[in-house]
């Protein structure tokens, strides 16, 4: 699973981050030398207060992007299903049957009985993730 908006961690991005960090630290040192510690301290206090307020307000002002980048797809859900019976090579499903490649959550609560009788019969009362045929 890949979080949208976050670049893949490869050498190019790691070096870009290192260069950005070096530029920021160098700029901070130059600023402190030029302005002096007393004035820099006052400005840093004001900037910190604004940044703290922005961090507190950000969750309410920015659109929700999901839980840590994970998409909020509603699961395929089965609850209180009835009984299912398969005979003669058939399929019985009292749960959720999802084809391979369908990357979504599934939930089964209090599924009914699934019974398979005979050769080749398949019964499912939970989550069945099957390959495409």
C-alpha positions in Angstrom: 0.0 0.0 0.0 1.4 3.4 -1.0 0.4 6.6 0.8 -0.7 9.3 -1.7 1.4 12.4 -1.7 4.4 10.9 -0.1 7.4 10.3 -2.4 8.8 6.9 -2.6 11.9 6.5 -0.4 14.8 6.2 -2.8 18.3 7.6 -3.0 17.2 10.7 -4.9 14.6 11.7 -2.3 17.0 10.9 0.6 19.7 13.1 -0.8 17.1 15.9 -1.6 16.1 15.8 2.1 19.7 15.9 3.2 20.4 18.9 1.0 17.2 20.7 2.2 18.3 20.1 5.8 21.8 21.4 5.2 20.4 24.6 3.6 18.0 25.2 6.5 20.7 24.7 9.1 23.1 26.9 7.3 20.5 29.6 6.9 19.6 29.5 10.6 23.3 29.8 11.6 23.8 32.8 9.2 20.6 34.4 10.5 21.7 34.0 14.2 25.1 35.6 13.5 23.7 38.5 11.5 20.7 39.4 13.7 22.1 38.5 17.2 20.7 36.1 19.7 18.5 38.6 21.6 16.5 39.6 18.5 16.5 36.1 17.1 15.1 34.8 20.4 12.2 37.2 20.3 11.4 36.4 16.7 11.7 32.7 17.4 9.2 32.9 20.2 6.7 34.7 18.0 7.2 32.2 15.2 6.8 29.3 17.6 3.5 30.6 19.0 2.1 31.0 15.4 3.4 27.5 14.4 1.9 25.9 17.5 -1.5 27.5 16.8 -1.3 26.4 13.2 -0.5 22.9 14.3 -3.5 22.8 16.6 -5.9 24.2 13.9 -4.6 22.1 11.0 -6.8 19.1 11.6 -9.9 21.3 11.5 -8.9 23.4 8.5 -7.4 20.8 6.2 -9.5 18.1 4.5 -9.3 14.6 5.9 -7.1 12.4 3.8 -7.9 9.1 5.5 -6.3 7.4 8.4 -2.6 7.7 7.9 -3.1 7.6 4.2 -5.2 4.5 4.2 -8.3 4.9 2.1 -11.6 4.8 4.0 -13.4 2.2 1.8 -16.5 0.7 3.4 -16.0 -3.0 3.8 -18.1 -5.6 2.0 -20.3 -6.6 4.9 -22.5 -9.6 5.7 -24.4 -9.8 8.9 -26.9 -12.5 10.2 -26.9 -14.4 6.9 -29.1 -17.4 6.4 -28.1 -21.0 5.7 -26.6 -22.0 2.4 -26.1 -25.6 1.0 -24.1 -26.8 -1.9 -24.4 -30.3 -3.5 -23.0 -32.0 -6.6 -19.9 -29.7 -7.0 -21.8 -26.4 -6.3 -20.9 -23.5 -4.1 -22.6 -22.4 -0.9 -21.8 -19.0 0.5 -23.2 -17.5 3.7 -20.4 -15.0 3.9 -18.4 -12.8 1.6 -16.9 -14.0 -1.7 -14.3 -11.6 -3.2 -12.4 -12.2 -6.4 -8.6 -11.9 -6.3 -7.3 -8.5 -7.1 -10.2 -6.7 -5.4 -8.3 -5.0 -2.6 -11.0 -3.9 -0.2 -11.9 -4.9 3.3 -14.5 -7.5 4.2 -16.5 -8.1 7.4 -18.7 -11.1 8.4 -20.8 -11.0 11.6 -22.9 -13.9 12.7 -22.9 -15.7 9.4 -25.4 -18.6 8.8 -24.5 -22.2 8.3 -22.9 -23.2 4.9 -23.0 -26.9 4.1 -21.2 -28.7 1.2 -22.3 -32.2 0.2 -20.6 -34.3 -2.5 -17.3 -34.1 -4.4 -16.2 -30.7 -5.5 -18.7 -28.8 -3.4 -17.5 -25.7 -1.5 -19.1 -24.0 1.5 -18.1 -20.6 2.9 -19.4 -18.9 6.1 -16.6 -16.3 6.4 -14.5 -14.3 3.9 -13.5 -16.2 0.8 -10.9 -14.5 -1.4 -10.7 -16.6 -4.6 -8.7 -16.3 -7.8 -10.4 -15.3 -11.0 -11.4 -18.3 -13.1 
